[in-house]
Amino acid sequence: QVQFVESGGGLVQPGGSLRLSCAASGIGFNAYSMAWYRQAPGQQRELVAEITGGRNTNYAESVKGRFTISRGTAKSTVYLQMNSLVPEDTAVYYCNARLGPFDSETGYWGQGTQVTVSS
């Protein structure tokens, strides 16, 4: 059973920082990449950042220069360091993985972790 468990969200003031963590299991851990997604109320889920096994990274334009994705020494963990947060970053954040370079993300989604940026 594939499972993603996200943590680290919370309420933060604009300009603040948060570090999200994700632990994955059941996926064998040779996934091609792991990624963070987010979904704001009334909006579609969007890709925030992705990191491949080779440590190549890809970021949404809206978070470039502010967010950093990294993988733990255990390949099944991934982190998202979020700095200079703005209210538009408010969303539920999820992690997921792609098994191959031409695959979509798995169909398994965790509960996510809520990030709220507000004064």
All heavy atoms as an XYZ file, in Angstrom:
897
protein
N       0.843     -1.192      0.000
C       0.000      0.000      0.000
C       0.876      1.238      0.000
O       1.702      1.433      0.875
C      -0.892      0.014      1.249
C      -1.740      1.253      1.397
C      -3.131      1.076      0.832
O      -3.582     -0.055      0.668
N      -3.801      2.154      0.545
N       0.692      2.088     -0.999
C       1.461      3.327     -1.064
C       0.844      4.336     -0.107
O      -0.384      4.489     -0.048
C       1.458      3.884     -2.500
C       2.178      5.225     -2.549
C       2.107      2.889     -3.451
N       1.683      5.013      0.620
C       1.195      5.984      1.587
C       2.140      7.162      1.667
O       3.362      6.991      1.661
C       1.052      5.342      2.968
C       0.336      6.195      3.982
C       0.101      5.444      5.287
O       0.804      4.493      5.606
N      -0.893      5.871      6.053
N       1.572      8.350      1.718
C       2.341      9.585      1.920
C       1.816     10.265      3.185
O       0.603     10.450      3.321
C       2.187     10.531      0.730
C       2.695      9.968     -0.571
C       1.833      9.376     -1.481
C       4.049     10.022     -0.876
C       2.295      8.851     -2.672
C       4.528      9.500     -2.067
C       3.658      8.915     -2.967
N       2.722     10.657      4.067
C       2.337     11.333      5.302
C       3.067     12.661      5.358
O       4.293     12.704      5.476
C       2.654     10.478      6.537
C       2.256     11.227      7.807
C       1.938      9.131      6.469
N       2.294     13.736      5.270
C       2.865     15.085      5.273
C       2.738     15.705      6.661
O       1.765     15.435      7.373
C       2.137     15.971      4.262
C       2.142     15.460      2.840
C       0.949     14.583      2.487
O       0.193     14.189      3.393
O       0.765     14.287      1.285
N       3.692     16.568      7.013
C       3.646     17.259      8.301
C       4.413     18.564      8.206
O       5.147     18.793      7.231
C       4.226     16.379      9.406
O       5.593     16.105      9.152
N       4.253     19.411      9.217
C       5.038     20.629      9.315
C       4.290     21.914      8.987
O       4.857     22.999      9.099
N       3.040     21.799      8.584
C       2.278     22.996      8.273
C       1.902     23.770      9.523
O       2.176     23.350     10.643
N       1.266     24.910      9.298
C       0.822     25.717     10.424
C       0.453     27.113      9.982
O       0.356     27.403      8.783
N       0.255     27.966     10.972
C      -0.079     29.370     10.732
C       1.202     30.190     10.870
O       1.905     30.081     11.891
C      -1.120     29.839     11.748
C      -1.453     31.327     11.751
C      -2.079     31.744     10.427
C      -2.391     31.643     12.919
N       1.475     31.001      9.885
C       2.691     31.821      9.905
C       2.369     33.195      9.346
O       1.481     33.343      8.489
C       3.814     31.126      9.100
C       3.442     30.980      7.639
C       5.140     31.832      9.280
N       3.059     34.205      9.820
C       2.862     35.559      9.331
C       3.557     35.744      7.982
O       4.531     35.039      7.675
C       3.410     36.570     10.333
C       2.626     36.635     11.626
C       3.102     37.761     12.518
O       4.200     38.271     12.371
N       2.264     38.153     13.472
N       3.080     36.670      7.184
C       3.787     36.969      5.929
C       5.254     37.272      6.181
O       5.604     37.971      7.143
C       3.039     38.192      5.403
C       1.661     38.059      5.969
C       1.844     37.461      7.333
N       6.099     36.723      5.330
C       7.535     36.867      5.495
C       8.173     35.764      6.312
O       9.411     35.663      6.374
N       7.354     34.941      6.925
C       7.869     33.865      7.764
C       8.283     32.640      6.974
O       8.235     32.624      5.739
N       8.682     31.601      7.701
C       9.189     30.370      7.096
C       8.534     29.155      7.730
O       8.116     29.192      8.897
C      10.708     30.267      7.293
O      11.381     31.335      6.667
N       8.467     28.097      6.962
C       8.029     26.792      7.437
C       8.828     25.728      6.700
O       9.267     25.946      5.563
C       6.535     26.558      7.170
C       5.510     27.228      8.073
C       4.113     26.991      7.525
C       5.619     26.735      9.498
N       8.963     24.561      7.343
C       9.607     23.420      6.695
C       8.645     22.244      6.738
O       8.279     21.784      7.819
C      10.921     23.058      7.379
C      11.709     21.972      6.647
C      12.991     21.680      7.372
N      13.901     20.846      6.580
C      14.421     19.714      7.019
N      14.136     19.265      8.215
N      15.260     19.034      6.240
N       8.263     21.788      5.567
C       7.360     20.651      5.462
C       8.160     19.370      5.282
O       9.224     19.379      4.657
C       6.408     20.821      4.283
C       5.601     22.112      4.235
C       4.635     22.075      3.048
C       4.862     22.365      5.527
N       7.613     18.291      5.812
C       8.238     16.974      5.671
C       7.228     15.985      5.111
O       6.027     16.097      5.373
C       8.729     16.470      7.028
O       9.678     17.336      7.590
N       7.738     15.017      4.373
C       6.880     13.963      3.831
C       7.610     12.640      3.957
O       8.771     12.523      3.557
C       6.545     14.233      2.372
S       5.725     12.861      1.533
N       6.906     11.660      4.487
C       7.436     10.300      4.563
C       6.573      9.412      3.680
O       5.348      9.396      3.816
C       7.419      9.810      6.003
N       7.209      8.699      2.790
C       6.501      7.813      1.868
C       6.809      6.369      2.203
O       7.901      6.047      2.672
C       6.902      8.121      0.436
N       5.842      5.520      1.958
C       6.055      4.094      2.185
C       5.325      3.299      1.117
O       4.408      3.818      0.459
C       5.569      3.688      3.576
O       4.187      3.959      3.729
N       5.772      2.060      0.942
C       5.080      1.146      0.039
C       5.361      1.365     -1.422
O       4.697      0.777     -2.276
N       6.373      2.177     -1.721
C       6.568      2.521     -3.125
C       7.885      2.007     -3.650
O       8.255      2.212     -4.788
C       6.446      4.047     -3.317
C       6.120      4.390     -4.761
C       7.700      4.737     -2.845
C       5.624      5.769     -4.945
N       8.628      1.389     -2.831
C       9.782      0.650     -3.263
C      11.075      1.401     -3.302
O      12.060      0.885     -3.666
N      11.132      2.396     -3.097
C      11.831      3.612     -3.245
C      12.947      3.760     -4.243
O      14.021      4.181     -3.969
C      11.996      4.457     -2.012
C      10.994      5.477     -2.155
C       9.715      5.208     -1.753
C      11.239      6.586     -2.911
C       8.710      6.110     -2.016
C      10.252      7.492     -3.174
C       8.982      7.247     -2.713
N      12.546      3.430     -5.461
C      13.366      3.879     -6.574
C      12.535      4.792     -7.447
O      12.698      4.812     -8.656
C      13.838      2.671     -7.386
C      14.881      1.903     -6.632
O      15.774      2.473     -6.050
N      14.773      0.585     -6.624
N      11.686      5.558     -6.844
C      10.856      6.478     -7.610
C      11.733      7.437     -8.401
O      12.783      7.870     -7.934
C       9.940      7.273     -6.676
N      11.306      7.758     -9.590
C      12.050      8.697    -10.441
C      12.140     10.063     -9.772
O      13.180     10.720     -9.807
C      11.366      8.815    -11.792
C      11.887      9.948    -12.639
C      13.113      9.846    -13.275
C      11.156     11.123    -12.790
C      13.611     10.885    -14.047
C      11.639     12.160    -13.556
C      12.866     12.036    -14.182
O      13.346     13.074    -14.935
N      11.058     10.503     -9.156
C      11.062     11.818     -8.521
C      10.037     11.861     -7.397
O       9.140     11.026     -7.334
C      10.720     12.921     -9.529
O       9.366     12.826     -9.949
N      10.218     12.833     -6.534
C       9.208     13.160     -5.532
C       8.883     14.636     -5.669
O       9.713     15.421     -6.142
C       9.690     12.850     -4.123
C       9.839     11.367     -3.855
S      10.128     10.996     -2.122
C       8.505     11.306     -1.408
N       7.687     14.989     -5.278
C       7.248     16.364     -5.520
C       6.283     16.829     -4.447
O       5.659     16.017     -3.749
C       6.571     16.469     -6.886
N       6.181     18.126     -4.330
C       5.183     18.784     -3.484
C       4.149     19.455     -4.380
O       4.501     20.096     -5.387
C       5.823     19.818     -2.575
C       6.555     19.217     -1.429
C       7.887     18.941     -1.347
C       5.988     18.807     -0.181
N       8.185     18.381     -0.133
C       7.028     18.296      0.611
C       4.703     18.838      0.360
C       6.842     17.800      1.907
C       4.504     18.347      1.643
C       5.563     17.838      2.396
N       2.892     19.313     -3.993
C       1.769     19.951     -4.658
C       1.017     20.762     -3.615
O       1.183     20.557     -2.415
C       0.822     18.894     -5.246
C       1.440     18.024     -6.308
C       2.271     16.964     -5.959
C       1.189     18.236     -7.659
C       2.847     16.153     -6.925
C       1.749     17.421     -8.633
C       2.585     16.388     -8.250
O       3.148     15.580     -9.211
N       0.181     21.664     -4.080
C      -0.676     22.381     -3.138
C      -2.022     22.654     -3.783
O      -2.138     22.727     -5.009
C      -0.038     23.691     -2.681
C       0.116     24.752     -3.756
C       0.886     25.949     -3.208
N       1.041     27.002     -4.216
C       1.796     28.082     -4.032
N       2.464     28.259     -2.884
N       1.881     28.992     -4.977
N      -3.014     22.789     -2.926
C      -4.358     23.085     -3.389
C      -4.978     24.122     -2.474
O      -5.162     23.876     -1.274
C      -5.218     21.823     -3.428
C      -6.583     22.042     -4.051
C      -7.300     20.743     -4.362
O      -6.998     19.706     -3.783
N      -8.252     20.797     -5.283
N      -5.277     25.281     -3.038
C      -5.943     26.341     -2.304
C      -7.457     26.171     -2.457
O      -7.919     25.541     -3.412
C      -5.503     27.703     -2.831
N      -8.222     26.732     -1.545
C      -9.687     26.597     -1.635
C     -10.218     27.064     -2.981
O      -9.876     28.155     -3.449
C     -10.183     27.487     -0.497
C      -9.064     27.514      0.473
C      -7.807     27.472     -0.352
N     -11.033     26.243     -3.602
C     -11.650     26.599     -4.867
C     -10.735     26.524     -6.072
O     -11.143     26.908     -7.173
N      -9.520     26.025     -5.870
C      -8.572     25.959     -6.981
C      -8.118     24.520     -7.207
O      -8.261     23.664     -6.338
C      -7.364     26.858     -6.698
C      -7.714     28.331     -6.601
C      -6.485     29.209     -6.508
O      -5.396     28.817     -6.930
N      -6.659     30.397     -5.976
N      -7.547     24.285     -8.387
C      -7.034     22.957     -8.673
C      -5.686     22.748     -7.995
O      -4.972     23.705     -7.684
C      -6.875     22.786    -10.189
C      -8.192     22.702    -10.938
C      -8.004     22.273    -12.382
O      -6.926     22.428    -12.949
N      -9.042     21.706    -12.971
N      -5.368     21.485     -7.760
C      -4.080     21.155     -7.218
C      -3.001     21.529     -8.232
O      -3.164     21.302     -9.428
C      -4.029     19.673     -6.897
C      -2.794     19.205     -6.155
C      -2.916     17.732     -5.828
N      -3.933     17.487     -4.810
C      -4.671     16.398     -4.756
N      -4.533     15.452     -5.680
N      -5.562     16.230     -3.793
N      -1.898     22.091     -7.739
C      -0.820     22.504     -8.636
C       0.520     21.988     -8.125
O       0.721     21.823     -6.918
C      -0.763     24.032     -8.753
C      -0.452     24.761     -7.475
C      -0.204     26.255     -7.682
O      -0.089     26.702     -8.831
O      -0.116     26.968     -6.662
N       1.418     21.761     -9.063
C       2.772     21.342     -8.723
C       3.545     22.530     -8.168
O       3.557     23.601     -8.778
C       3.478     20.787     -9.953
C       4.937     20.382     -9.778
C       5.073     19.180     -8.852
C       5.565     20.072    -11.135
N       4.194     22.338     -7.038
C       4.991     23.391     -6.412
C       6.472     23.179     -6.695
O       7.172     24.100     -7.115
C       4.746     23.431     -4.897
C       5.662     24.443     -4.224
C       3.283     23.729     -4.587
N       6.945     21.961     -6.452
C       8.366     21.680     -6.642
C       8.549     20.176     -6.805
O       7.806     19.392     -6.221
C       9.177     22.182     -5.448
N       9.559     19.807     -7.577
C       9.857     18.402     -7.828
C      11.360     18.190     -7.766
O      12.135     19.066     -8.162
C       9.322     17.983     -9.201
C       9.521     16.517     -9.528
C       8.913     16.149    -10.873
O       8.835     17.016    -11.758
O       8.526     14.961    -11.030
N      11.761     17.010     -7.285
C      13.175     16.670     -7.245
C      13.334     15.240     -7.728
O      12.609     14.336     -7.307
C      13.765     16.859     -5.828
C      15.265     16.588     -5.819
C      13.027     16.012     -4.791
C      15.967     17.041     -4.538
N      14.271     15.036     -8.642
C      14.510     13.701     -9.164
C      15.530     12.966     -8.300
O      16.164     13.546     -7.419
C      15.036     13.763    -10.606
O      16.358     14.320    -10.576
C      14.141     14.609    -11.488
N      15.696     11.676     -8.609
C      16.704     10.903     -7.897
C      18.089     11.458     -8.104
O      18.968     11.291     -7.251
N      18.306     12.094     -9.233
C      19.592     12.710     -9.513
C      19.731     14.097     -8.930
O      20.698     14.798     -9.220
N      18.759     14.506     -8.105
C      18.756     15.791     -7.395
C      18.494     16.980     -8.308
O      18.748     18.118     -7.920
C      20.045     16.017     -6.600
C      20.460     14.840     -5.740
C      19.619     14.695     -4.505
N      19.921     13.465     -3.777
C      19.514     13.207     -2.542
N      18.770     14.071     -1.895
N      19.824     12.060     -1.959
N      18.028     16.728     -9.516
C      17.578     17.861    -10.327
C      16.254     18.363     -9.764
O      15.418     17.576     -9.325
C      17.396     17.417    -11.779
C      18.709     17.053    -12.423
O      19.719     17.705    -12.229
N      18.713     15.980    -13.203
N      16.067     19.679     -9.796
C      14.876     20.267     -9.210
C      14.122     21.104    -10.231
O      14.692     21.619    -11.201
C      15.224     21.148     -8.000
O      16.164     22.153     -8.409
C      15.824     20.321     -6.874
N      12.833     21.252     -9.956
C      11.956     22.036    -10.818
C      10.961     22.740     -9.904
O      10.416     22.110     -8.987
C      11.220     21.113    -11.790
C      10.239     21.859    -12.663
O      10.533     22.925    -13.162
N       9.067     21.297    -12.846
N      10.737     24.046    -10.121
C       9.866     24.836     -9.250
C       8.821     25.581    -10.065
O       9.076     26.020    -11.190
C      10.679     25.869     -8.460
C      11.658     25.281     -7.479
C      12.976     25.046     -7.844
C      11.259     24.957     -6.191
C      13.880     24.497     -6.947
C      12.152     24.410     -5.282
C      13.464     24.183     -5.667
O      14.354     23.641     -4.771
N       7.658     25.754     -9.456
C       6.675     26.660    -10.026
C       7.239     28.074     -9.999
O       7.974     28.449     -9.072
C       5.380     26.599     -9.220
N       6.901     28.863    -11.001
C       7.435     30.220    -11.083
C       7.123     31.028     -9.833
O       7.937     31.839     -9.387
C       6.857     30.926    -12.306
C       7.451     30.520    -13.634
C       8.931     30.878    -13.749
O       9.338     31.933    -13.215
O       9.673     30.097    -14.376
N       5.968     30.794     -9.251
C       5.522     31.597     -8.117
C       6.334     31.349     -6.845
O       6.266     32.152     -5.909
C       4.047     31.334     -7.826
O       3.840     29.970     -7.517
N       7.113     30.258     -6.805
C       7.859     29.949     -5.577
C       9.366     29.966     -5.791
O      10.127     29.799     -4.838
C       7.431     28.589     -4.986
C       5.923     28.540     -4.793
C       7.915     27.418     -5.828
N       9.806     30.169     -7.032
C      11.238     30.170     -7.307
C      11.947     31.223     -6.466
O      11.492     32.358     -6.352
C      11.482     30.448     -8.795
C      11.354     29.240     -9.686
C      11.702     29.586    -11.133
C      11.583     28.360    -12.019
N      11.857     28.688    -13.445
N      13.065     30.834     -5.883
C      13.839     31.740     -5.055
C      13.366     31.808     -3.621
O      14.061     32.392     -2.766
N      12.203     31.229     -3.323
C      11.674     31.251     -1.955
C      11.586     29.860     -1.344
O      11.762     29.709     -0.137
C      10.289     31.893     -1.944
C      10.245     33.320     -2.464
C       8.875     33.957     -2.252
N       7.809     33.271     -2.972
C       6.737     32.727     -2.377
N       6.599     32.783     -1.063
N       5.795     32.124     -3.096
N      11.293     28.877     -2.160
C      11.119     27.498     -1.679
C      12.296     26.644     -2.138
O      12.835     26.847     -3.232
C       9.832     26.886     -2.231
C       8.552     27.456     -1.693
C       8.533     28.616     -0.931
C       7.351     26.821     -1.954
C       7.353     29.141     -0.442
C       6.158     27.325     -1.471
C       6.160     28.489     -0.716
N      12.649     25.665     -1.317
C      13.703     24.716     -1.655
C      13.232     23.309     -1.334
O      12.844     23.030     -0.185
C      14.990     25.016     -0.893
O      15.417     26.353     -1.165
C      16.098     24.049     -1.317
N      13.277     22.433     -2.326
C      12.913     21.040     -2.118
C      14.182     20.225     -1.947
O      15.208     20.492     -2.597
C      12.056     20.501     -3.293
C      11.500     19.113     -2.973
C      12.833     20.509     -4.605
C      10.469     18.615     -3.989
N      14.133     19.230     -1.069
C      15.287     18.366     -0.859
C      14.805     16.983     -0.460
O      13.674     16.817      0.019
C      16.219     18.942      0.215
O      15.540     19.064      1.456
N      15.665     15.997     -0.672
C      15.339     14.635     -0.263
C      16.219     14.251      0.910
O      17.375     14.664      1.007
C      15.527     13.663     -1.429
C      14.500     13.860     -2.504
C      14.626     12.883     -3.639
N      14.066     11.567     -3.346
C      13.706     10.690     -4.277
N      13.863     10.995     -5.554
N      13.215      9.510     -3.947
N      15.660     13.471      1.805
C      16.415     13.007      2.948
C      17.372     11.898      2.578
O      17.364     11.394      1.457
N      18.204     11.526      3.542
C      19.129     10.425      3.306
C      18.359      9.133      3.078
O      18.798      8.261      2.322
C      20.091     10.263      4.485
O      19.329     10.209      5.704
C      21.027     11.457      4.564
N      17.228      9.009      3.729
C      16.290      7.946      3.382
C      15.541      8.424      2.153
O      14.879      9.451      2.179
C      15.327      7.696      4.535
N      15.645      7.685      1.074
C      15.085      8.160     -0.189
C      13.588      8.373     -0.130
O      13.022      9.041     -0.977
C      15.418      7.163     -1.297
C      16.876      7.123     -1.680
C      17.094      6.182     -2.852
C      18.541      6.163     -3.273
N      18.760      5.255     -4.418
N      12.961      7.811      0.882
C      11.511      7.918      0.966
C      11.050      9.170      1.681
O       9.876      9.286      2.018
C      10.959      6.677      1.671
O      11.535      6.549      2.945
N      11.962     10.108      1.970
C      11.573     11.354      2.621
C      11.884     12.526      1.709
O      12.864     12.517      0.965
C      12.300     11.548      3.962
O      13.710     11.513      3.734
C      11.915     10.466      4.951
N      11.042     13.528      1.798
C      11.252     14.744      1.023
C      10.818     15.929      1.869
O       9.888     15.821      2.675
C      10.489     14.692     -0.321
C       8.994     14.643     -0.117
C      10.887     15.834     -1.226
N      11.512     17.040      1.708
C      11.255     18.236      2.499
C      10.975     19.415      1.576
O      11.379     19.427      0.411
C      12.466     18.560      3.373
C      12.899     17.408      4.249
C      13.980     16.602      3.900
C      12.209     17.120      5.430
C      14.365     15.540      4.686
C      12.596     16.052      6.226
C      13.675     15.269      5.858
O      14.053     14.206      6.638
N      10.287     20.398      2.132
C      10.076     21.652      1.418
C      10.331     22.793      2.393
O       9.547     22.997      3.331
C       8.656     21.735      0.847
C       8.393     22.951     -0.038
C       9.205     22.837     -1.342
C       6.911     23.082     -0.356
N      11.426     23.488      2.194
C      11.734     24.678      2.988
C      11.080     25.864      2.307
O      11.363     26.153      1.146
C      13.244     24.887      3.087
C      13.641     26.140      3.853
C      13.279     26.061      5.315
O      13.465     25.044      5.965
N      12.754     27.161      5.855
N      10.202     26.542      3.031
C       9.451     27.656      2.473
C       9.826     28.929      3.222
O       9.601     29.034      4.425
C       7.946     27.390      2.583
C       7.501     26.072      1.972
S       5.712     25.868      1.936
C       5.354     25.855      3.678
N      10.402     29.882      2.522
C      10.801     31.162      3.097
C      10.017     32.293      2.441
O       9.425     32.122      1.380
C      12.299     31.386      2.890
C      13.149     30.331      3.571
O      12.802     29.799      4.625
N      14.291     30.019      2.966
N      10.035     33.434      3.074
C       9.372     34.633      2.532
C       7.935     34.323      2.119
O       7.492     34.676      1.019
C      10.166     35.174      1.337
O      11.494     35.486      1.719
N       7.232     33.677      3.002
C       5.869     33.259      2.681
C       4.945     34.454      2.495
O       5.083     35.482      3.166
C       5.332     32.340      3.775
C       5.918     30.917      3.737
C       5.752     30.207      5.069
C       5.249     30.107      2.634
N       4.013     34.293      1.583
C       3.007     35.320      1.279
C       1.625     34.684      1.411
O       1.494     33.458      1.359
C       3.212     35.893     -0.133
C       4.577     36.577     -0.237
C       3.087     34.819     -1.195
N       0.597     35.502      1.593
C      -0.751     34.939      1.756
C      -1.177     34.013      0.622
O      -1.935     33.069      0.850
C      -1.632     36.187      1.833
C      -0.730     37.232      2.425
C       0.620     36.956      1.838
N      -0.658     34.265     -0.576
C      -1.017     33.417     -1.722
C      -0.452     32.003     -1.609
O      -0.820     31.123     -2.394
C      -0.533     34.062     -3.020
C      -1.262     35.340     -3.410
C      -0.886     36.542     -2.551
O       0.234     36.555     -1.977
O      -1.711     37.468     -2.418
N       0.429     31.772     -0.667
C       0.954     30.422     -0.435
C       0.023     29.583      0.436
O       0.263     28.395      0.640
C       2.332     30.493      0.247
C       3.386     31.133     -0.644
O       3.391     30.853     -1.862
O       4.208     31.902     -0.103
N      -1.025     30.201      0.946
C      -1.982     29.480      1.775
C      -2.654     28.374      0.977
O      -3.239     28.624     -0.082
C      -3.047     30.446      2.325
O      -2.413     31.387      3.191
C      -4.129     29.691      3.082
N      -2.547     27.144      1.478
C      -3.084     25.982      0.768
C      -2.838     24.740      1.620
O      -2.107     24.787      2.613
C      -2.402     25.807     -0.588
N      -3.434     23.644      1.192
C      -3.063     22.337      1.725
C      -1.950     21.796      0.832
O      -2.090     21.777     -0.390
C      -4.254     21.370      1.765
C      -3.812     20.012      2.318
C      -5.383     21.940      2.604
N      -0.864     21.375      1.457
C       0.303     20.891      0.727
C       0.362     19.367      0.811
O       0.199     18.783      1.895
C       1.572     21.511      1.304
C       1.757     22.948      0.886
C       0.920     23.948      1.386
C       2.751     23.318     -0.020
C       1.071     25.276      1.000
C       2.917     24.644     -0.401
C       2.076     25.611      0.097
O       2.218     26.923     -0.290
N       0.612     18.742     -0.335
C       0.681     17.297     -0.453
C       2.003     16.900     -1.105
O       2.564     17.657     -1.890
C      -0.433     16.763     -1.344
C      -1.837     17.130     -0.934
C      -2.430     18.313     -1.363
C      -2.599     16.266     -0.143
C      -3.725     18.646     -1.009
C      -3.898     16.583      0.214
C      -4.456     17.782     -0.222
O      -5.733     18.092      0.137
N       2.452     15.687     -0.817
C       3.575     15.165     -1.581
C       3.122     13.939     -2.365
O       2.093     13.326     -2.067
C       4.770     14.842     -0.688
S       4.546     13.451      0.412
N       3.894     13.629     -3.377
C       3.618     12.474     -4.208
C       4.897     12.110     -4.941
O       5.948     12.736     -4.720
C       2.478     12.778     -5.191
C       1.638     11.543     -5.507
O       2.157     10.547     -5.977
N       0.353     11.611     -5.213
N       4.820     11.120     -5.789
C       6.009     10.631     -6.479
C       5.658     10.211     -7.904
O       4.496      9.911     -8.204
C       6.602      9.449     -5.722
N       6.647     10.208     -8.757
C       6.525      9.625    -10.097
C       7.495      8.449    -10.196
O       8.660      8.585     -9.818
C       6.831     10.665    -11.170
C       5.779     11.755    -11.303
C       5.900     12.474    -12.631
N       7.075     13.326    -12.691
C       7.773     13.541    -13.818
N       7.422     12.946    -14.940
N       8.803     14.362    -13.801
N       7.004      7.345    -10.708
C       7.835      6.158    -10.769
C       8.793      6.191    -11.953
O       9.850      5.562    -11.921
C       6.961      4.907    -10.829
C       6.024      4.720     -9.618
C       5.253      3.414     -9.736
C       6.802      4.765     -8.312
N       8.444      6.911    -12.977
C       9.299      7.003    -14.143
C       9.189      8.375    -14.752
O       8.275      9.144    -14.432
N      10.114      8.733    -15.648
C      10.139     10.085    -16.218
C       8.921     10.421    -17.059
O       8.631     11.603    -17.261
C      11.414     10.085    -17.066
C      11.712      8.654    -17.328
C      11.231      7.905    -16.135
N       8.196      9.411    -17.544
C       7.032      9.683    -18.376
C       5.726      9.358    -17.652
O       4.661      9.378    -18.247
C       7.129      8.881    -19.685
C       8.390      9.164    -20.446
C       9.395      8.209    -20.522
C       8.597     10.394    -21.039
C      10.568      8.458    -21.200
C       9.778     10.663    -21.727
C      10.763      9.700    -21.809
N       5.838      9.077    -16.365
C       4.656      8.746    -15.570
C       4.059      9.983    -14.929
O       4.778     10.942    -14.614
C       5.021      7.749    -14.464
C       5.409      6.400    -15.008
O       4.945      6.056    -16.115
O       6.173      5.684    -14.333
N       2.778      9.953    -14.699
C       2.136     10.947    -13.842
C       2.393     10.562    -12.381
O       2.919      9.491    -12.092
C       0.634     10.992    -14.105
O       0.373     11.352    -15.444
N       2.000     11.441    -11.487
C       2.132     11.117    -10.067
C       1.241      9.924     -9.735
O       0.273      9.634    -10.455
C       1.771     12.323     -9.185
C       0.331     12.773     -9.245
C       0.053     13.708    -10.403
O       0.942     13.925    -11.249
O      -1.079     14.195    -10.467
N       1.570      9.229     -8.653
C       0.754      8.088     -8.257
C      -0.660      8.568     -7.912
O      -0.892      9.747     -7.672
C       1.324      7.376     -7.026
O       1.045      8.136     -5.851
C       2.828      7.157     -7.145
N      -1.567      7.656     -7.902
C      -2.949      7.998     -7.584
C      -3.232      8.044     -6.094
O      -4.376      8.229     -5.679
N      -2.173      7.921     -5.301
C      -2.346      7.916     -3.854
C      -2.030      9.305     -3.306
O      -1.002      9.889     -3.624
C      -1.415      6.890     -3.203
C      -1.671      5.480     -3.670
C      -0.995      4.955     -4.771
C      -2.597      4.668     -3.020
C      -1.238      3.670     -5.204
C      -2.836      3.377     -3.453
C      -2.157      2.882     -4.548
O      -2.400      1.606     -4.977
N      -2.914      9.803     -2.477
C      -2.727     11.108     -1.848
C      -2.934     10.980     -0.354
O      -3.840     10.307      0.109
C      -3.695     12.145     -2.417
C      -3.453     12.425     -3.856
C      -4.072     11.845     -4.926
C      -2.490     13.336     -4.404
N      -3.552     12.350     -6.095
C      -2.582     13.269     -5.800
C      -1.559     14.215     -3.834
C      -1.787     14.043     -6.655
C      -0.767     14.979     -4.671
C      -0.879     14.888     -6.070
N      -2.066     11.658      0.401
C      -2.205     11.680      1.845
C      -3.202     12.735      2.285
O      -3.929     13.302      1.468
N      -3.222     12.991      3.572
C      -4.130     13.999      4.135
C      -3.653     15.411      3.842
O      -4.438     16.364      3.891
C      -4.236     13.812      5.649
C      -4.857     12.497      6.066
C      -6.339     12.449      5.769
O      -7.024     13.465      5.787
N      -6.838     11.267      5.460
N      -2.383     15.551      3.558
C      -1.840     16.883      3.339
C      -1.578     17.594      4.646
O      -1.928     17.116      5.736
N      -0.939     18.744      4.548
C      -0.681     19.571      5.715
C      -1.058     21.011      5.366
O      -0.672     21.533      4.325
C       0.784     19.447      6.187
O       0.964     20.155      7.416
C       1.783     19.943      5.147
N      -1.842     21.630      6.243
C      -2.366     22.972      5.978
C      -1.304     24.022      6.267
O      -0.712     24.042      7.356
C      -3.597     23.233      6.848
C      -4.162     24.638      6.743
C      -4.829     24.899      5.403
O      -5.653     24.110      4.942
N      -4.499     26.032      4.782
N      -1.101     24.912      5.317
C      -0.243     26.079      5.494
C      -1.118     27.316      5.353
O      -1.796     27.491      4.342
C       0.893     26.106      4.456
C       1.653     27.431      4.531
C       1.836     24.934      4.670
N      -1.110     28.141      6.381
C      -1.885     29.377      6.367
C      -0.946     30.546      6.620
O      -0.251     30.568      7.638
C      -2.993     29.354      7.423
O      -3.844     28.225      7.199
C      -3.831     30.631      7.353
N      -0.913     31.483      5.683
C      -0.063     32.663      5.812
C      -0.973     33.862      6.021
O      -1.710     34.263      5.113
C       0.817     32.861      4.571
C       1.764     34.042      4.792
C       1.598     31.588      4.254
N      -0.920     34.397      7.208
C      -1.836     35.486      7.547
C      -1.278     36.287      8.706
O      -0.612     35.741      9.596
C      -3.208     34.922      7.928
O      -4.078     35.953      8.359
N      -1.564     37.580      8.696
C      -1.170     38.430      9.828
C      -2.308     38.511     10.837
O      -2.171     39.171     11.863
C      -0.788     39.811      9.322
O      -1.828     40.378      8.553
